[in-house]
Amino acid sequence: MSNFDPAALPAAAFEPLNEPAGPTADLPQVSRERIAAILDARGYKYGIDADGDLGGRWDDHVFFFLLLGKDSEYLQVRGRWARTVSTDELGQVLVLVNEWNADRIWPKVYARLENDAVAVYTEHSVDYEPGLTDRQLDQHLGCAISTSLAFFGALDERYPEAVAESKAEIARMSAEQ
């Protein structure tokens, strides 16, 4: 096996193709309205926060549908595991996160410390500067949610006590309303 040296490539290999930037006449841009239309068509419940971002819950886990970039051309679906675990578990969580990221294409998974606990997030991000079809948008949303839920399910299996605590807290909050 030979070693690949990117420095050996000519500079032209990294220049953009001579194609027009931005959405094409045939493909509409990604937008909050189009995301909402897909969510509505699937019968999903969601809300809109103060920043105008769409978000909802699937199996108790929070997901946001974010448009990022100068022209809102990047769609990122970010999920947050509905549970947390002790910081003592950080090393084990990082092993699980790394194994997932090494073995799967998406979503990107990461852990971070929040309020003296380990929180876990997923992200599936794509640049849609050229635009996209409704079918592509539906596939992006479905893929992001379903693969994130698969990872969250693996965490739930590993940390059943966190699941029990989370469900008890949700029940308590529901009873107070």
C-alpha positions as CSV (number, residue, x, y, z in Angstrom):
1,M,0.0,0.0,0.0
2,S,1.4,3.4,-0.9
3,N,1.1,6.5,1.2
4,F,-1.0,9.3,0.0
5,D,0.6,12.7,0.1
6,P,-2.0,15.5,-0.5
7,A,0.9,18.0,-0.8
8,A,1.9,16.2,-4.0
9,L,-1.4,17.2,-5.7
10,P,-1.4,20.2,-8.0
11,A,-2.9,23.3,-6.5
12,A,-5.6,23.1,-9.2
13,A,-7.0,20.0,-7.6
14,F,-8.4,22.2,-4.8
15,E,-9.9,24.9,-7.0
16,P,-13.7,25.0,-7.3
17,L,-15.2,23.8,-10.6
18,N,-16.5,26.5,-12.9
19,E,-20.1,26.0,-11.9
20,P,-22.4,28.7,-10.7
21,A,-22.7,29.1,-6.9
22,G,-26.0,29.1,-5.1
23,P,-29.2,27.4,-5.8
24,T,-30.0,26.3,-9.3
25,A,-33.2,27.3,-11.0
26,D,-34.4,23.8,-10.7
27,L,-33.7,23.2,-7.0
28,P,-35.2,25.4,-4.3
29,Q,-33.2,26.5,-1.2
30,V,-33.6,24.8,2.1
31,S,-35.8,26.9,4.4
32,R,-37.7,26.7,7.7
33,E,-40.9,26.7,5.7
34,R,-39.9,23.7,3.7
35,I,-38.7,21.9,6.8
36,A,-42.0,22.7,8.6
37,A,-43.9,21.4,5.5
38,I,-42.1,18.0,5.7
39,L,-42.7,17.8,9.4
40,D,-46.4,18.6,8.9
41,A,-46.7,16.1,6.1
42,R,-45.4,13.4,8.4
43,G,-47.7,14.5,11.3
44,Y,-44.9,15.4,13.6
45,K,-45.4,17.8,16.4
46,Y,-42.8,20.6,16.7
47,G,-42.4,24.2,17.9
48,I,-40.6,27.3,17.0
49,D,-38.3,29.0,19.5
50,A,-37.5,32.7,20.0
51,D,-34.8,32.5,17.3
52,G,-37.2,31.1,14.8
53,D,-35.6,27.6,15.0
54,L,-37.8,24.5,14.6
55,G,-37.6,21.9,17.3
56,G,-39.4,18.9,18.7
57,R,-39.2,15.7,20.8
58,W,-38.9,12.2,19.5
59,D,-38.9,9.5,22.2
60,D,-38.4,12.3,24.8
61,H,-35.2,13.4,23.0
62,V,-35.0,17.1,21.9
63,F,-34.2,17.8,18.2
64,F,-33.5,21.2,16.6
65,F,-33.6,21.8,12.8
66,L,-31.0,24.6,12.3
67,L,-30.2,26.6,9.3
68,L,-26.6,27.8,9.5
69,G,-24.2,29.7,7.2
70,K,-24.1,33.1,5.6
71,D,-27.1,32.3,3.4
72,S,-28.7,29.6,5.7
73,E,-27.5,27.0,3.2
74,Y,-26.4,24.5,5.8
75,L,-29.1,22.3,7.4
76,Q,-28.1,20.8,10.7
77,V,-30.4,18.5,12.7
78,R,-29.1,18.4,16.2
79,G,-30.4,16.0,18.8
80,R,-29.8,15.8,22.5
81,W,-30.1,12.6,24.6
82,A,-32.8,13.1,27.1
83,R,-30.7,11.8,29.9
84,T,-27.4,12.7,31.5
85,V,-24.9,10.6,33.4
86,S,-22.4,11.4,36.1
87,T,-19.1,12.9,35.1
88,D,-17.6,9.6,36.5
89,E,-19.0,8.0,33.3
90,L,-17.3,10.5,30.9
91,G,-14.6,8.1,29.9
92,Q,-17.0,5.3,29.1
93,V,-19.4,7.7,27.2
94,L,-16.4,8.9,25.1
95,V,-15.6,5.3,24.2
96,L,-19.2,4.7,23.0
97,V,-19.2,8.0,21.1
98,N,-15.8,7.2,19.4
99,E,-17.0,3.7,18.5
100,W,-20.1,5.1,16.9
101,N,-18.3,7.8,15.0
102,A,-15.7,5.2,13.8
103,D,-18.2,2.7,12.6
104,R,-21.0,4.9,11.1
105,I,-21.3,7.7,8.6
106,W,-23.9,9.6,10.6
107,P,-24.8,11.2,12.8
108,K,-21.8,12.8,14.3
109,V,-22.0,12.2,18.0
110,Y,-20.3,14.0,20.8
111,A,-20.4,14.4,24.6
112,R,-19.8,17.5,26.7
113,L,-20.0,18.5,30.3
114,E,-23.1,20.5,31.3
115,N,-24.0,21.3,34.9
116,D,-21.7,18.7,36.4
117,A,-23.1,15.9,34.2
118,V,-22.3,14.4,30.8
119,A,-24.7,15.4,28.0
120,V,-24.6,13.7,24.6
121,Y,-25.5,15.2,21.3
122,T,-25.9,14.1,17.7
123,E,-25.6,16.2,14.5
124,H,-26.3,15.6,10.9
125,S,-25.2,18.6,8.7
126,V,-25.2,19.0,5.0
127,D,-24.4,22.0,2.7
128,Y,-27.4,22.6,0.5
129,E,-26.1,25.7,-1.3
130,P,-27.1,24.3,-4.7
131,G,-30.7,23.6,-3.4
132,L,-32.4,20.3,-2.8
133,T,-35.6,18.4,-3.6
134,D,-38.4,17.8,-1.2
135,R,-37.4,14.1,-1.2
136,Q,-33.8,14.9,-0.3
137,L,-35.0,17.1,2.5
138,D,-37.4,14.4,3.8
139,Q,-34.6,11.9,3.7
140,H,-32.2,14.2,5.6
141,L,-34.7,14.8,8.3
142,G,-35.7,11.1,8.6
143,C,-32.1,9.9,8.5
144,A,-31.0,12.4,11.2
145,I,-33.8,11.6,13.5
146,S,-33.7,7.8,13.1
147,T,-30.0,7.4,13.3
148,S,-29.8,9.7,16.3
149,L,-32.5,7.6,18.0
150,A,-30.6,4.5,17.3
151,F,-27.6,5.9,19.1
152,F,-29.7,7.2,22.0
153,G,-31.2,3.7,22.2
154,A,-27.7,2.3,22.6
155,L,-27.0,4.8,25.4
156,D,-30.3,3.9,27.0
157,E,-29.3,0.2,27.0
158,R,-26.0,1.1,28.6
159,Y,-27.5,3.4,31.2
160,P,-30.9,2.1,32.3
161,E,-30.7,4.0,35.6
162,A,-30.5,7.3,33.7
163,V,-33.5,6.3,31.7
164,A,-35.5,5.5,34.8
165,E,-34.5,8.9,36.4
166,S,-35.4,10.8,33.2
167,K,-38.8,9.1,32.8
168,A,-39.6,9.8,36.5
169,E,-38.6,13.5,36.1
170,I,-40.8,13.7,33.0
171,A,-43.7,12.1,34.8
172,R,-43.2,14.5,37.8
173,M,-43.2,17.5,35.5
174,S,-46.3,16.3,33.6
175,A,-48.2,15.8,36.9
176,E,-47.4,19.4,37.9
177,Q,-48.9,20.8,34.7
